[in-house]
């Protein structure tokens, strides 16, 4: 590894903000230096508490993260915030109020905020985002807050790599009702009903409890926390519930199991993304593949059979 890269790794491990920003940029640009850097610092990861926030757009996740960051800083913890969103609250698409609230943390050396837009790409941005979270961990961030829209989308599946998952919903939102119906209630460890001054909050909480009662009962009872993040109401309670969940999985010994599962998913996600890129590159100009696709278009061959043929050709 070149000396400059070793210097970058040393600065990163020492918690240098510029080194962390540079490292994430290298990974985001798919620069070989970035991947070599991740290899070097990876043994020093696994110490940060990783908390994932997900939910429909507009429920106030960015405001909630700003409030959580304030609490964690008051506790003396360094914080990394990673937002993966086509309309990131830290860059374009943010309301002025969000920018003002987040600006309280921009100059704080104990807070590192990074936005990564999906740019409509499946897999690739997720691959870079996973490495960005690792780099924040290696840089010594005590708490890493991940934010994304939706659950189970290929481009934002970093949410599956958190120690604790928080689902944020908002009363009176059709998206929230759809989230309840979509079966995502099995995913979160904590549920937040934000903008809780809404008159339909109690109705929403009852709906959530009803859905939870239909699911499998585990040792951890999923708490429902009502917050009004703009005013900071309920955020202390949320922080306490997150602490309780962390203590619970530590005591149960499931934290290591979760991280094992998450790391296996990460390996498979990176491998799948790279295999897809290689496959697309290899078949793009292949006349035989074009002929195969023409047969699919003319209904002579079904898509699954065509895919099987392409895979057989690619591994031959």
VENUR-V159222 format. One record per backbone hydrogen bond with DSSP energy under -1.0 kcal/mol. NH is the residue of the N-H (numbers start at 1). CO is the residue of the C=O. E is the energy in kcal/mol with one decimal. If there is no record, write none. Layout:
NH & CO & E
NH & CO & E
//
This chain:
6 & 2 & -2.0
7 & 3 & -2.7
8 & 4 & -2.1
9 & 5 & -2.5
10 & 6 & -2.4
11 & 7 & -2.5
12 & 8 & -2.5
13 & 9 & -2.7
14 & 10 & -1.3
15 & 12 & -1.9
16 & 11 & -2.6
20 & 16 & -1.9
21 & 17 & -2.5
22 & 18 & -2.5
23 & 19 & -2.5
24 & 20 & -2.4
25 & 21 & -2.0
26 & 22 & -2.1
27 & 23 & -2.0
28 & 24 & -2.8
29 & 25 & -2.1
30 & 27 & -1.6
31 & 26 & -2.9
34 & 31 & -1.3
35 & 31 & -1.4
36 & 32 & -2.3
37 & 33 & -2.1
38 & 34 & -2.3
39 & 35 & -2.0
40 & 36 & -1.8
41 & 37 & -2.3
42 & 38 & -1.8
44 & 41 & -2.1
45 & 42 & -2.1
49 & 142 & -2.7
51 & 144 & -2.9
52 & 164 & -3.0
53 & 146 & -3.6
54 & 166 & -2.6
59 & 56 & -1.0
64 & 60 & -2.1
65 & 61 & -2.7
66 & 62 & -2.0
67 & 63 & -2.1
68 & 64 & -2.5
69 & 65 & -2.7
70 & 66 & -1.8
71 & 67 & -1.7
72 & 68 & -2.6
73 & 69 & -2.3
74 & 70 & -1.8
75 & 71 & -1.4
76 & 73 & -1.5
77 & 72 & -2.5
79 & 110 & -3.2
80 & 143 & -2.5
81 & 112 & -3.2
82 & 145 & -2.9
83 & 114 & -2.5
84 & 147 & -3.1
99 & 95 & -1.9
100 & 96 & -2.3
101 & 97 & -2.4
102 & 98 & -2.6
103 & 99 & -1.8
105 & 102 & -2.2
108 & 105 & -1.1
111 & 108 & -2.1
112 & 79 & -2.3
114 & 81 & -2.8
116 & 83 & -3.3
121 & 118 & -2.4
124 & 122 & -2.0
127 & 123 & -2.8
128 & 124 & -1.9
129 & 125 & -2.6
130 & 126 & -2.5
131 & 127 & -1.5
132 & 128 & -2.1
133 & 129 & -2.1
134 & 130 & -1.6
135 & 131 & -2.4
136 & 132 & -2.1
137 & 133 & -2.0
138 & 134 & -2.8
139 & 135 & -1.9
140 & 137 & -1.7
141 & 136 & -1.9
143 & 78 & -2.1
144 & 49 & -2.9
145 & 80 & -3.3
146 & 51 & -2.9
147 & 82 & -2.8
148 & 53 & -2.0
150 & 55 & -1.0
156 & 153 & -1.4
159 & 156 & -1.4
160 & 157 & -1.7
161 & 158 & -2.4
163 & 50 & -1.7
164 & 50 & -1.6
166 & 52 & -3.6
167 & 190 & -2.3
168 & 54 & -3.2
169 & 192 & -3.1
177 & 173 & -1.6
178 & 174 & -2.3
179 & 175 & -2.3
180 & 176 & -2.0
181 & 177 & -1.9
182 & 178 & -1.8
184 & 179 & -1.1
186 & 183 & -1.2
187 & 184 & -1.9
189 & 165 & -3.2
190 & 165 & -1.6
191 & 223 & -2.6
192 & 167 & -2.9
193 & 225 & -2.8
194 & 169 & -2.6
196 & 227 & -2.3
198 & 195 & -1.5
201 & 198 & -1.8
204 & 200 & -2.3
205 & 201 & -2.6
206 & 202 & -2.1
207 & 203 & -2.1
208 & 204 & -2.5
209 & 205 & -2.6
210 & 206 & -2.2
211 & 207 & -2.2
212 & 208 & -2.8
213 & 209 & -2.0
214 & 211 & -1.0
215 & 212 & -1.1
225 & 191 & -3.0
227 & 193 & -2.2
228 & 233 & -2.6
231 & 228 & -1.1
233 & 228 & -1.8
238 & 234 & -1.9
239 & 235 & -2.5
240 & 236 & -2.1
241 & 237 & -2.3
242 & 238 & -2.4
243 & 239 & -2.1
244 & 240 & -2.4
245 & 241 & -2.3
246 & 242 & -2.3
247 & 243 & -2.6
248 & 244 & -2.3
249 & 245 & -2.6
250 & 246 & -1.8
251 & 247 & -2.6
252 & 248 & -2.6
254 & 249 & -1.3
255 & 249 & -1.6
258 & 254 & -2.8
259 & 255 & -2.6
260 & 256 & -2.2
261 & 257 & -2.5
262 & 258 & -3.1
263 & 259 & -2.7
264 & 260 & -2.1
265 & 261 & -2.4
266 & 262 & -2.2
267 & 263 & -2.4
268 & 264 & -2.2
269 & 265 & -2.6
270 & 266 & -2.6
271 & 267 & -2.5
272 & 268 & -2.7
273 & 269 & -2.2
274 & 270 & -2.3
275 & 271 & -2.6
276 & 272 & -2.3
277 & 273 & -2.0
278 & 274 & -2.5
279 & 275 & -2.7
280 & 276 & -2.8
281 & 277 & -2.3
282 & 278 & -2.2
283 & 279 & -1.9
284 & 280 & -1.3
286 & 283 & -1.0
290 & 286 & -2.1
291 & 287 & -2.4
292 & 288 & -1.9
293 & 289 & -2.7
294 & 290 & -2.2
295 & 291 & -1.7
296 & 292 & -1.5
297 & 293 & -2.4
298 & 294 & -2.1
299 & 296 & -1.4
300 & 295 & -2.5
301 & 295 & -1.4
306 & 302 & -2.0
307 & 303 & -2.6
308 & 304 & -2.3
309 & 305 & -2.1
310 & 306 & -2.4
311 & 307 & -2.5
312 & 308 & -2.3
313 & 309 & -2.1
314 & 310 & -2.2
315 & 311 & -1.7
//
